[in-house]
């Protein structure tokens, strides 16, 4: 086996594992009970799936065509930086909007922290059209 075949095999494995992780992420988003666990499935495994797929594409084009794609590198960096932050902010907004946890949740650690910091309750919004 030469280096080209090994590189193509590695790239193929990364792309296939990324596709499998994407399917697992989709199943998690559909099957999990509340917004917090769905957000976890959507950000963690989907981010890993996209990173594996883009890395596999990068390796394939690098070894097969001797082409280094700056777009793929930037895609990997931006997904790695923005997806976890976006998931965190969506989950934080859901918590502050008082979206309830599922009954299976064991503990609400953030509630204790916010009570210690004298967390102000969100202001009730009134409908301006009334």
Order of alpha helices (4+ residues) and beta strands (2+ residues): alpha-alpha-alpha-alpha-alpha
